[in-house]
């Protein structure tokens, strides 16, 4: 609690507490009760220290009543230990109970699908059932069953109806931690019970008031403070997008602090936005106290633990295992880097393949792989939940992760929530729902559900001037200013949809929250928040996807009422001296290059800096481990299929009339199995294999025409080289044919393309600008030859695009290569051009810093 000076108190809040606590004192005196034997229930836990604070201001002498919430009061009276199928309000237990109940109901096949909805429905009913005295719950359940007559078997809504019925029986049969409050012994020890109502009615509080009879009193804290708070200064800020909204909200907070308006409340309407605002404030050295926290699963500690479980799966990818090993303290980083490099070079996407490889020539990597297998050995066999927790604890300790988790606040919360601390797993001993044998995927799912349901509230910084809290928890708290971001139509709805799949009739019959009650509570919280002395309301006019957004209807009402004014942008503009990043222009004369390929020379023609980085420096991107098959893989596959097909035809006995379609299919199957595309990657390759018949038939039609024109296959994938001064031109020619031209045999160089036919046509049209065919011609010492691209279309059309006068283009290419490398040797700069489509996929783009020129 941040205490502010009395003179700085919000006048409306101070008057509210004076009136409310005055009625509390009058009730205690009227009943002749002792203050120490009186209990005052507040609507939420963060209000307890404020109530005690204000009571101390108004009654500095004498005894004070106990200010409690129902949950905190019940916890002090005795620890609740759930038994059997009790609805514990703890995901770790309730998710197991839900699955066990579904099994008993004959829904084991739908267990994974229905467990989460069942747990959610039961939790919604729990607040209603807990307010029913235990001796009356059987009668309540009998009445409630009449409201849940659901669809018959075979209906599309059958499962929803089954979930509702099981949830009702589960909630009705459970004991609750707050049952102790209805014990006659507790009533005998409390002389007076006063309930301070918040924005939403609390059914348990109403039951307690009836239980205490004339010794109970209900008072409302949710009063209109406008009459006592003075004129609130409400400023409206429309931002362009999420980042603009975060910056403006942070500027509003800083302006309030600079003006001495402390403490400042920051409403958490949008958690992601709140995290952005907090980051901006932390950058400016402003301490923030977050009362709401965030989902435990989003913390770094939880992510590291989940990475360990994902890496242990039998079908874990190499990426999953490498990601986990990078967080293992006992892992040798140099050995891990070597292993990753080796795996990426070989494109080993599955860890099972990596573990089964022969690493005999690399003993350090073999030791690492063996160590990983030893760590995972304890997580292979299925077992009950308790033994799973023991095995996970052993893994974390063996890898050194346990100590790092214990030393971190979020990590300690992860260990405690999952019952991983020594002895915590004993909670599940002998409990039927926890004895079911679980596989590793099921255990991993359980861990993920527990972490998703838990919250992590970071340790509060003492004296933090900014407090992050939900809108409803602004009630009766004296903030000097309020910043309300996220007030667009999407994030601040005046009538929020209540959670769950209950119908309106069921909600009314079961006393569950309805849309009308949600709207009333939301509007009450909104009006109460606007009673703060200074309020900044912010929203964005566009969402991440570019979709336009309006302000919330609650904000639009402020415009109509004229109760607010347009807020000024609190960010201060400053002049920044332009310091653009210059285009790099290195020199490559000190870096020799002996072998030049067609693609390397193409890099030089496209961008000298690209050639410098990728060819002279030898830099390269890390190979991807993903096994996804793309268009490039299809092109490589097709090259190999056509090579095998033509070589087999060439080597056939003379006079044998082959069935070419069958032979081409056989070659396709052989190459497919050779590359493992008929196994795990079959689904990725399916789009290409489905179109293969069209590709095959189109190619065979072209081949027949080509042979009728005098073409004959000679060889494929021909590795060739040719000296050129100090350089050695090297390359692999897709195919070399012999062609009869006016009675003479001529060499035809062919390069396959699987791109769009129009793209291939443009290659031919640019003449000397396209260097590939001319470069391949330079690798051969023939005085006369022809060269062409053969475009093998996926839609069944294969066309040949011949490059006219390729010998002349070859001579121009050789002259250009000699000139370019003479310039490089002379120290000519090699600038980054930053032009054309080549930049879109250039591996050196991050090095040339094109985006920062």
WODA-V820278 format. One line per field, one symbol per residue. burial: 1 if it has 16 or more other ideal C-beta (glycine too) atoms within 10 Angstrom, else 0. A space follows every 50 residues. Layout:
burial=???
This chain:
burial=01000000110111111001100110110000101001111111011101 11011000100000111111101100100101001111101111111111 11001010001001111111111111111111000010011001001100 00000000111111111111110111110111000110011111111111 01111011101100111010111010011001011111100101111111 11111110001111111111001101110110000101111111011010 11011111111110011111111110110010001100110011000111 10111000100100100110110011001000111111101110110010 11011001011011101111000110110010110001010111111111 10110100000001111110111111111111111111101101000101 01000110011110001101110111011111111111110000000010 11011001000001001001000000000000010101000010011101 11111111111111110000000010101000111011111111110010 00000000000011101100110010100010001001100100110111 01100100011010010101000000101110111110100000001111 11110010010010000001111111111100001111111111000111 10100110110011011001100100000111010001100101101101 000
